[in-house]
């Protein structure tokens, strides 16, 4: 994560929801994001507009004007952002213990066989990278 990414303010749950919609789309208008969020919960379009404007001013989003429309894209990659979110969660909620985070996930919702297989592959890959000089 670059220095500028580390200096960005933390994302609220609503801001992260907007960022996820933008990351998924690659580039989106306020209406595009509003339509995605409105499928799961009631939200006013003006609320989405306000949040996206704030995210742009804070450096999370970039805005491009094309005629009357404004298109937003992420200024920070999803992977780098989630890395920071998870690190803050582990530090704050689990006293720095990744093991306790994983245990909470396993006890809270369980895993499908496919998830277990993918996670096992990720752990093996991380272990192999750590062993290489």
C-alpha positions as CSV (number, residue, x, y, z in Angstrom):
1,X,0.0,0.0,0.0
2,X,1.4,3.4,-1.0
3,X,1.9,6.2,1.5
4,X,-1.0,8.2,0.1
5,X,-3.3,5.1,0.5
6,X,-2.3,4.8,4.1
7,X,-3.2,8.5,4.7
8,X,-6.7,8.2,3.4
9,X,-9.4,8.3,6.1
10,X,-11.1,5.1,7.1
11,X,-14.2,4.1,5.3
12,X,-17.6,3.8,7.1
13,X,-19.8,0.8,6.3
14,X,-21.9,2.9,3.9
15,X,-18.8,4.3,2.2
16,X,-17.4,0.8,1.8
17,X,-20.7,-0.4,0.3
18,X,-20.4,2.4,-2.3
19,X,-16.7,1.6,-3.0
20,X,-17.6,-2.1,-3.5
21,X,-20.2,-1.1,-6.1
22,X,-17.7,1.1,-7.9
23,X,-14.9,-1.5,-7.8
24,X,-17.4,-4.1,-9.2
25,X,-18.4,-1.7,-12.1
26,X,-15.0,-0.2,-12.7
27,X,-16.6,3.1,-13.5
28,X,-20.1,4.1,-12.4
29,X,-22.5,7.0,-12.2
30,X,-24.3,7.9,-9.0
31,X,-27.5,6.3,-10.4
32,X,-25.6,3.1,-11.2
33,X,-24.4,2.9,-7.6
34,X,-27.7,3.9,-6.2
35,X,-29.4,1.1,-8.2
36,X,-27.0,-1.5,-6.8
37,X,-27.5,-0.4,-3.2
38,X,-31.2,0.0,-3.5
39,X,-31.5,-3.7,-4.4
40,X,-30.5,-4.6,-0.8
41,X,-31.8,-1.7,1.3
42,X,-33.8,1.5,1.0
43,X,-31.6,4.5,0.3
44,X,-32.2,7.9,-1.2
45,X,-30.3,8.8,-4.4
46,X,-29.2,12.1,-2.8
47,X,-27.6,10.2,0.0
48,X,-25.5,8.2,-2.4
49,X,-24.6,11.4,-4.3
50,X,-23.5,13.1,-1.1
51,X,-21.4,10.1,0.0
52,X,-19.8,9.7,-3.4
53,X,-19.0,13.4,-3.5
54,X,-17.3,13.1,-0.1
55,X,-15.4,10.0,-1.2
56,X,-14.1,12.0,-4.2
57,X,-13.0,14.9,-2.0
58,X,-11.3,12.6,0.4
59,X,-9.4,10.9,-2.4
60,X,-11.1,7.5,-2.5
61,X,-12.9,8.2,-5.9
62,X,-11.9,9.9,-9.1
63,X,-14.6,11.8,-11.1
64,X,-14.8,12.2,-14.9
65,X,-17.3,14.5,-16.5
66,X,-18.8,13.4,-19.9
67,X,-21.4,16.0,-20.9
68,X,-24.1,16.1,-18.2
69,X,-23.0,12.8,-16.6
70,X,-20.3,12.3,-14.0
71,X,-18.5,8.9,-13.9
72,X,-16.7,7.7,-10.8
73,X,-13.9,5.2,-10.5
74,X,-11.8,4.0,-7.6
75,X,-8.6,6.0,-6.9
76,X,-7.4,3.1,-4.7
77,X,-7.4,-0.6,-5.6
78,X,-9.9,-2.9,-3.8
79,X,-7.2,-5.3,-2.6
80,X,-5.1,-2.6,-1.0
81,X,-8.1,-1.1,0.7
82,X,-9.4,-4.4,2.1
83,X,-5.9,-5.2,3.3
84,X,-6.0,-2.1,5.5
85,X,-9.6,-2.7,6.6
86,X,-8.8,-6.3,7.7
87,X,-5.6,-5.2,9.4
88,X,-7.5,-2.5,11.4
89,X,-10.2,-5.1,12.3
90,X,-7.6,-7.7,13.5
91,X,-5.8,-5.1,15.5
92,X,-8.9,-3.5,17.1
93,X,-11.3,-6.5,17.5
94,X,-8.9,-9.4,17.9
95,X,-5.9,-7.8,19.6
96,X,-3.7,-8.5,16.6
97,X,-4.6,-12.2,16.4
98,X,-5.3,-13.4,12.9
99,X,-6.0,-16.8,14.4
100,X,-8.9,-15.4,16.5
101,X,-10.3,-13.7,13.4
102,X,-10.4,-17.0,11.5
103,X,-11.8,-18.8,14.6
104,X,-14.6,-16.2,14.8
105,X,-15.4,-16.7,11.1
106,X,-15.5,-20.4,11.4
107,X,-17.7,-20.3,14.5
108,X,-19.9,-17.6,13.1
109,X,-20.9,-18.9,9.8
110,X,-19.0,-22.0,8.9
111,X,-17.4,-22.7,5.5
112,X,-18.5,-24.6,2.4
113,X,-16.3,-27.4,1.1
114,X,-15.3,-25.2,-1.8
115,X,-14.3,-22.3,0.6
116,X,-12.3,-24.7,2.7
117,X,-10.5,-25.9,-0.5
118,X,-9.7,-22.3,-1.6
119,X,-8.6,-21.2,1.8
120,X,-6.3,-24.2,2.1
121,X,-4.7,-23.3,-1.2
122,X,-4.2,-19.8,-0.1
123,X,-2.6,-20.9,3.1
124,X,-0.3,-23.3,1.3
125,X,0.6,-20.5,-1.2
126,X,1.4,-18.1,1.6
127,X,3.5,-20.7,3.4
128,X,5.5,-21.4,0.2
129,X,6.1,-17.7,-0.4
130,X,7.4,-17.3,3.2
131,X,9.9,-20.2,2.8
132,X,11.5,-18.8,-0.4
133,X,14.6,-16.6,0.3
